[in-house]
Amino acid sequence: MTGSRAASIQGTLDAASPVSKHRQLKGILQRHAVSVCRPGQAIPSERDLTRHFGVARMTVRHAIDSLVEDGVLERIIGVGTFVARPKMDLQVKLTSYSEEMHRRGMVPAARVLRFDEVPAVGALAREMELPEGTPVVRFRRLLLADGQPMSVDENYLPSHKVPGFLDEPAPTSLYSSLNERYGLVMEWGEDQVEATAATHENAQQLAVDVGSPLLKIQRHAYVRRELVDYSVSLYRADRYKLWVPLQRPGSRAPHSYDTRRD
């Protein structure tokens, strides 16, 4: 970044104001990010902001830290600070990632990390309710939207449900492929949602700092009463917020509220 970028930011600090300098600077940077910048655009460096506004480096850092906490800005380690992209609603549905991203007008993509057969042992066998050592297909992907990493998904399918699945290249849409090749359409499922922290491995994959918050969703998806897909997904918490419709048992949803929201 150059000094000219910082000079383009409208606003000055008032030394006589009872409002602290870092709060004044926070307001100036927030207005600039919201009204001038586009999502994903870099803001000037701390050094340039320090020089332009004539304040201490810690004052600038305090203002930026506060905007990062508020979700206005986001840091990418070793790269810089950027205007945050709006979070997407993570609506819990039995649809594929590709279908969901197309619905949002975004371009989905996936980087295949694993596509092989492994034995179900330990916790995996228990989750899938399979005898120890039962072969399962493992399908691990880094999922992207408009070129940006969004989540790491790992799906497990009982091999006997999908014979020959590994004989062809990894599918671009898992659920579409299961439907087209095997007539398997997920009818119902159960999700378990919890918070977790990024390990060194998935921090690199998702382009976040080690220890950054992630949303972890474990899913059991069924065709009739048979488990067909067990998955563990790690979503960037800075790109998603969970959307869950609520309704009192026995009551009818109002006409203005569509529980099939899409």
LINKANOR-V996702 format. One line per field, one symbol per residue. phi: phi as a letter, one per 40 degrees, with the letter a starting at -180 (. if undefined). psi: psi as a letter, one per 40 degrees, with the letter a starting at -180 (. if undefined). burial: + if it has 24 or more other ideal C-beta (glycine too) atoms within 12 Angstrom, else -. A space follows every 10 residues. Layout:
phi = ???
psi = ???
burial = ???
This chain:
phi = .bcccccccc hbcbcccccd cccccdcccc cccccbcbdg ccbdcdcccc cccgbcdccc ccccdccccc gcbbcbdgbi bbcccccccc ccacbccccc ccccgbccaa bcbaaabbcc bfccccccfb cdgccbcbbb bccbbfgbcb abbbbbbddc cbdgcccbdd ccbccccccc cbgcbccaab bbbacabccd ccccccfbcd gccbcbbcbb bbbfbbcbbb bbbbbcccbb bcbbcbacdg ccccccbbcc da
psi = iidddddehh iihhdeiehi dddddddddd ddddddiihe hiiiiddddd ddefiidddd ddddddddde ediiihheda hihiiiiihg hhigiidddd dddefihiii hhdhgahihh ibdddddefi ihehhihhhh ihhihfehhd ihhhihhhde dghedeeiih idhddddddd defhhhdiih ihhiiiihid dedddefiih eihihhhhhh hihbehhdhh ihhhiheeei ihhhiihhhe iiiidehhef h.
burial = +----+--+- --+------- ++-+++++++ -++---+--- -+++++-+++ -++-+---++ ++++--++-- -+++++---- +++++--+-+ -+++++++-+ +------+-+ ----+-++-+ ---+--++-+ ---+++++++ +++++--+++ +++++++++- ++--+----- +++++-++-- -+-+-+--+- +-+--+-+-- -++-+++++- -+++++++++ +-+---++++ ++++++++++ ---------- ---------- --
